[in-house]
Amino acid sequence: MGKVVITGGCGFIGSNLVEELLKLGFEVVVLDNLTTGKMENVKGLGCKVVKADIRNLNVLKDTFIDTECVFHQAALPSVVRSISNPTLTNDVNVTGTLNVLIASRDCDVDKVIYASSSSVYGDTPILPKREDMKPNPKSPYAVSKLAGEYYCRVFSEVYGLKTVCLRYFNVYGPRQDPYSEYAAVIPRFIIRILNKKPPIIFGDGNQTRDFTFVKDVVKANILAMEKNVEGVFNIATGKRVSINELANLIMEITGVKLEPIYDKPRPGDVRHSLADISLAMEKLGYKPEYDLRRGLEVTIRWFSKNLRRS
């Protein structure tokens, strides 16, 4: 097995990917500026960590020498954060991604796997979301992810750099940060419910999401590296659940019953999200192994052991 680089490898998804690639025998190098990632996520795993920013092109070029595949997970996440600071989101997610592609081209990297997002679809009423639908981003974050996809396509067409873009749908699992003000819904719900505090739901709770367990996302990345394919693929379960149902399921698994607190909707949030995953199944051989209950059970056990706070 050769050398692979994971940008953002100290983050939630990146560190789970690090762990699996090391098990497969790859030499894994992580590049992370630790803005949202944490060294503790990769401590003891056996990877090399380069503390650097994807906006530093020279460091990227030095790091990408003799690399077979770059898994570009680094980004400044959160729709809400992008609305409050669109310039920073663009700088990290667009300029940073362009730098990753330039460095990959110049270092003769075989393939770049780019972490995109279901947010590029926006709030179009048609469900499920298919890769051939017209994007309709509703936030600077979504725009930045779509711009990254377009750059990947151009670098494939113009420079011959193989690229795959994976549109993640609401990823959750171990190592996800519940304490940030920009934290995703599942870790926020879990940590509050474990501490006997009611979950806070933005809006009426009838909005729906296609939640994807992180191990399925990791598997999709590895398949994208192994298969002789390029293009854009939805990575999800192909099933949706309302936020109210999600809260009730977490309370059922934990054995804690609380009445949710409802707050005003957040700007930029889409109403409904559901993926058509048939293309990923056909071209990548992707098949989700975790339904929501199984994934939540694994995640709740991890949070109970590692992050429970009063």
WOBELMO-V732851 format. One record per residue. N is the residue number from 1. RES is the residue in three letters. OMEGA is omega as a letter, one per 20 degrees, with the letter a starting at -180 (NA if undefined). D_FIRST is the distance of its C-alpha to the first C-alpha in Angstrom with 2 decimals. Layout:
N/RES/OMEGA/D_FIRST  N/RES/OMEGA/D_FIRST
//
This chain:
1/MET/a/0.00  2/GLY/a/3.80  3/LYS/r/7.04  4/VAL/r/9.16  5/VAL/r/12.86  6/ILE/r/15.23  7/THR/a/18.85  8/GLY/a/21.18  9/GLY/r/18.58  10/CYS/r/21.47  11/GLY/a/23.34  12/PHE/a/23.91  13/ILE/a/21.44  14/GLY/a/18.90  15/SER/r/18.82  16/ASN/r/18.45  17/LEU/r/15.40  18/VAL/a/13.99  19/GLU/a/14.73  20/GLU/r/13.06  21/LEU/r/9.68  22/LEU/r/9.81  23/LYS/a/10.87  24/LEU/r/7.93  25/GLY/r/5.82  26/PHE/r/4.90  27/GLU/a/7.15  28/VAL/r/10.07  29/VAL/r/13.20  30/VAL/r/16.33  31/LEU/a/19.30  32/ASP/r/22.49  33/ASN/r/26.18  34/LEU/r/27.05  35/THR/r/29.91  36/THR/r/29.09  37/GLY/a/25.88  38/LYS/r/26.24  39/MET/a/24.47  40/GLU/r/25.36  41/ASN/a/23.02  42/VAL/a/19.93  43/LYS/r/21.81  44/GLY/a/20.23  45/LEU/r/16.88  46/GLY/r/15.04  47/CYS/r/14.07  48/LYS/a/15.67  49/VAL/r/18.60  50/VAL/r/20.38  51/LYS/a/23.84  52/ALA/a/24.82  53/ASP/r/26.28  54/ILE/r/24.88  55/ARG/r/28.29  56/ASN/a/27.48  57/LEU/a/26.08  58/ASN/r/25.76  59/VAL/r/23.55  60/LEU/a/21.29  61/LYS/r/21.02  62/ASP/a/20.29  63/THR/a/17.53  64/PHE/r/15.86  65/ILE/r/15.56  66/ASP/a/12.32  67/THR/r/11.00  68/GLU/a/9.45  69/CYS/r/11.20  70/VAL/r/14.10  71/PHE/a/15.43  72/HIS/r/19.05  73/GLN/a/20.71  74/ALA/r/23.14  75/ALA/r/26.74  76/LEU/a/30.21  77/PRO/r/30.85  78/SER/r/34.21  79/VAL/a/36.83  80/VAL/r/39.57  81/ARG/a/38.18  82/SER/r/37.79  83/ILE/r/41.42  84/SER/a/42.61  85/ASN/a/40.53  86/PRO/a/39.43  87/THR/r/39.06  88/LEU/r/36.41  89/THR/r/34.49  90/ASN/a/34.60  91/ASP/a/33.63  92/VAL/a/30.46  93/ASN/a/29.39  94/VAL/r/30.51  95/THR/r/30.47  96/GLY/r/27.30  97/THR/r/25.51  98/LEU/r/26.98  99/ASN/r/25.63  100/VAL/r/22.06  101/LEU/r/22.47  102/ILE/a/24.15  103/ALA/r/21.53  104/SER/r/18.75  105/ARG/a/20.99  106/ASP/a/21.84  107/CYS/r/18.34  108/ASP/r/17.17  109/VAL/a/14.71  110/ASP/a/13.72  111/LYS/r/14.88  112/VAL/r/16.75  113/ILE/a/17.32  114/TYR/r/20.76  115/ALA/r/22.45  116/SER/a/25.92  117/SER/r/28.79  118/SER/a/31.39  119/SER/a/33.97  120/VAL/a/33.92  121/TYR/a/36.04  122/GLY/a/38.77  123/ASP/r/41.74  124/THR/a/42.31  125/PRO/a/44.19  126/ILE/r/42.31  127/LEU/i/40.01  128/PRO/a/37.31  129/LYS/r/35.46  130/ARG/a/33.87  131/GLU/a/31.56  132/ASP/r/34.32  133/MET/r/36.90  134/LYS/r/38.29  135/PRO/r/36.84  136/ASN/a/39.50  137/PRO/a/38.15  138/LYS/r/40.64  139/SER/r/39.33  140/PRO/r/37.92  141/TYR/a/34.62  142/ALA/r/34.49  143/VAL/a/35.46  144/SER/r/32.69  145/LYS/r/30.03  146/LEU/r/31.59  147/ALA/r/31.74  148/GLY/r/27.99  149/GLU/a/27.59  150/TYR/r/29.99  151/TYR/r/28.21  152/CYS/a/24.92  153/ARG/a/26.93  154/VAL/r/28.66  155/PHE/r/25.56  156/SER/a/24.25  157/GLU/a/27.66  158/VAL/a/28.64  159/TYR/r/25.54  160/GLY/r/23.16  161/LEU/r/20.53  162/LYS/r/18.96  163/THR/r/19.87  164/VAL/r/20.19  165/CYS/a/22.79  166/LEU/r/22.93  167/ARG/a/26.46  168/TYR/r/26.32  169/PHE/r/29.49  170/ASN/a/30.65  171/VAL/r/27.60  172/TYR/r/28.44  173/GLY/r/27.08  174/PRO/r/26.35  175/ARG/r/26.23  176/GLN/a/28.34  177/ASP/r/31.12  178/PRO/a/34.59  179/TYR/r/36.64  180/SER/r/36.24  181/GLU/r/39.17  182/TYR/a/36.70  183/ALA/r/35.10  184/ALA/a/34.31  185/VAL/a/36.75  186/ILE/r/34.98  187/PRO/r/34.26  188/ARG/r/37.75  189/PHE/a/39.37  190/ILE/a/37.60  191/ILE/r/38.42  192/ARG/a/42.03  193/ILE/r/42.62  194/LEU/r/41.22  195/ASN/r/43.73  196/LYS/r/46.53  197/LYS/a/46.80  198/PRO/r/47.27  199/PRO/r/44.52  200/ILE/a/45.45  201/ILE/r/45.21  202/PHE/a/45.62  203/GLY/a/47.93  204/ASP/r/49.28  205/GLY/r/46.04  206/ASN/r/46.28  207/GLN/a/43.49  208/THR/a/40.49  209/ARG/r/36.72  210/ASP/a/33.69  211/PHE/a/31.70  212/THR/a/27.96  213/PHE/a/26.16  214/VAL/r/23.16  215/LYS/r/20.84  216/ASP/r/21.70  217/VAL/r/20.91  218/VAL/r/17.44  219/LYS/r/16.89  220/ALA/r/18.33  221/ASN/a/15.96  222/ILE/r/12.87  223/LEU/r/14.92  224/ALA/r/15.91  225/MET/a/12.44  226/GLU/a/11.81  227/LYS/r/15.40  228/ASN/a/17.05  229/VAL/r/19.61  230/GLU/r/21.27  231/GLY/a/24.22  232/VAL/a/25.58  233/PHE/r/25.23  234/ASN/r/27.12  235/ILE/a/25.23  236/ALA/r/27.84  237/THR/a/29.59  238/GLY/r/32.37  239/LYS/a/35.00  240/ARG/a/37.12  241/VAL/r/39.22  242/SER/r/41.91  243/ILE/r/41.69  244/ASN/r/44.72  245/GLU/r/43.02  246/LEU/a/39.91  247/ALA/a/42.14  248/ASN/a/43.99  249/LEU/r/40.85  250/ILE/r/39.55  251/MET/r/43.04  252/GLU/a/43.17  253/ILE/a/39.91  254/THR/a/41.02  255/GLY/a/44.60  256/VAL/r/45.99  257/LYS/a/48.50  258/LEU/r/49.37  259/GLU/a/50.97  260/PRO/r/48.69  261/ILE/a/49.95  262/TYR/a/50.03  263/ASP/a/49.71  264/LYS/r/50.03  265/PRO/r/47.19  266/ARG/r/44.73  267/PRO/r/44.77  268/GLY/r/41.96  269/ASP/r/41.03  270/VAL/a/40.90  271/ARG/a/43.02  272/HIS/r/40.85  273/SER/r/37.19  274/LEU/a/35.69  275/ALA/r/32.74  276/ASP/a/32.58  277/ILE/a/29.02  278/SER/a/29.64  279/LEU/r/27.68  280/ALA/r/24.45  281/MET/a/25.12  282/GLU/a/25.74  283/LYS/a/23.07  284/LEU/a/20.15  285/GLY/a/21.08  286/TYR/r/21.73  287/LYS/a/24.15  288/PRO/a/25.19  289/GLU/a/25.27  290/TYR/r/27.47  291/ASP/a/31.09  292/LEU/a/32.89  293/ARG/a/34.54  294/ARG/r/31.45  295/GLY/r/29.49  296/LEU/r/32.53  297/GLU/r/32.97  298/VAL/a/29.48  299/THR/a/30.07  300/ILE/r/33.58  301/ARG/a/32.58  302/TRP/r/30.08  303/PHE/a/32.77  304/SER/a/35.37  305/LYS/a/33.40  306/ASN/a/32.06  307/LEU/a/34.28  308/ARG/r/37.67  309/ARG/r/40.46  310/SER/NA/44.18
//
